[in-house]
């Protein structure tokens, strides 16, 4: 029985390694698989998801535009939790609210730390 388990584990490890090598040519796929924070954009909101395996603290979400950067914050994001942030919750340093009609976003950048002070960063282009 133990021999069967060892062989099964070896086959699974080989399959995972082969699929990783096959996908390594596509930089976006590898980068998306390695990220601990998923980012989705829509015309009404930005959605972030914690894939780090533990809670994230002091999450800062920034919409980068040709002009100012607009930010919004989340105090804590539990493991596996999704948080939808409406575009109206983003503001610039002078407290101007983000308006999609006036500014064309280029990317969304997210920074966070976990309970052990490990830093996480993710970035996605605006779709």
C-alpha positions in Angstrom: 0.0 0.0 0.0 2.8 2.4 0.8 4.5 1.7 -2.5 1.3 2.7 -4.3 1.1 5.9 -2.4 4.7 6.8 -3.1 4.2 6.1 -6.8 1.0 8.1 -6.9 2.7 11.1 -5.2 5.6 10.9 -7.7 3.1 10.9 -10.7 1.2 13.9 -9.2 4.5 15.8 -8.7 5.6 15.0 -12.2 2.2 16.2 -13.6 2.4 19.5 -11.6 6.0 20.1 -12.7 5.2 19.4 -16.4 2.2 21.7 -16.4 4.2 24.5 -14.8 7.0 24.1 -17.4 4.4 24.1 -20.2 2.8 27.3 -18.9 6.1 29.1 -18.2 6.3 30.4 -21.7 3.2 32.5 -21.0 4.5 35.2 -18.6 1.0 36.4 -17.7 -0.2 32.9 -16.8 2.8 32.3 -14.6 2.5 35.8 -13.0 -1.2 35.2 -12.4 -0.6 31.8 -10.8 2.1 33.2 -8.5 0.1 36.2 -7.2 -1.4 36.2 -3.8 -3.9 38.9 -4.6 -6.3 38.7 -7.5 -7.6 41.9 -9.1 -10.7 42.3 -11.3 -11.8 45.6 -12.8 -15.2 46.6 -14.1 -16.9 49.9 -15.1 -18.4 50.2 -11.7 -15.8 48.7 -9.3 -12.5 47.1 -8.5 -12.6 43.6 -6.9 -9.7 42.2 -5.0 -9.4 38.6 -3.6 -7.0 37.4 -1.0 -5.3 34.2 -2.2 -2.4 34.4 0.3 -3.6 31.7 2.6 -3.8 34.1 5.6 -5.4 37.4 6.5 -3.9 40.6 4.8 -3.7 43.8 6.7 -3.5 47.5 5.6 -4.5 46.7 2.0 -4.1 49.7 -0.3 -5.7 49.7 -3.7 -4.5 52.4 -6.2 -5.9 53.2 -9.6 -3.1 54.6 -11.7 -4.0 57.2 -14.3 -2.0 59.5 -16.5 -2.7 62.2 -13.9 -3.1 61.6 -10.2 -3.3 58.2 -8.4 -6.6 57.4 -6.7 -6.5 55.2 -3.6 -8.8 53.3 -1.4 -8.0 51.2 1.7 -9.2 48.0 3.3 -8.2 47.4 6.9 -8.3 43.6 6.8 -9.0 41.0 4.1 -9.4 37.4 5.3 -8.0 34.4 3.5 -10.2 33.6 0.4 -12.3 36.8 0.9 -13.3 39.0 -2.0 -13.8 42.7 -1.5 -15.6 44.8 -4.1 -14.7 48.5 -4.0 -16.9 50.9 -5.9 -15.1 53.4 -8.0 -16.6 56.2 -5.9 -14.6 55.0 -2.9 -11.3 56.0 -4.6 -9.9 59.5 -4.1 -6.7 61.4 -4.9 -4.5 63.2 -2.4 -6.6 66.3 -2.6 -9.7 64.2 -1.9 -11.1 64.4 -5.5 -13.3 61.3 -6.1 -12.4 59.1 -9.0 -14.6 59.6 -12.0 -14.3 57.2 -15.0 -15.7 59.8 -17.3 -12.9 62.2 -16.6 -9.9 59.9 -16.1 -8.7 56.9 -18.1 -7.2 54.3 -15.7 -4.1 52.5 -16.8 -3.6 49.9 -14.0 -4.6 48.9 -10.5 -1.8 48.4 -8.0 -2.5 46.6 -4.6 -0.1 46.5 -1.6 -0.7 44.7 1.7 1.1 43.0 4.6 0.2 39.8 6.5 0.4 39.0 10.2 4.1 38.3 10.0 4.8 41.7 8.2 5.5 40.0 4.9 4.7 42.4 2.1 2.5 41.5 -0.9 2.1 43.4 -4.2 0.0 42.8 -7.2 -0.8 44.8 -10.3 -3.2 44.4 -13.2 -3.8 46.5 -16.2 -7.3 48.1 -16.6 -9.6 46.2 -18.9 
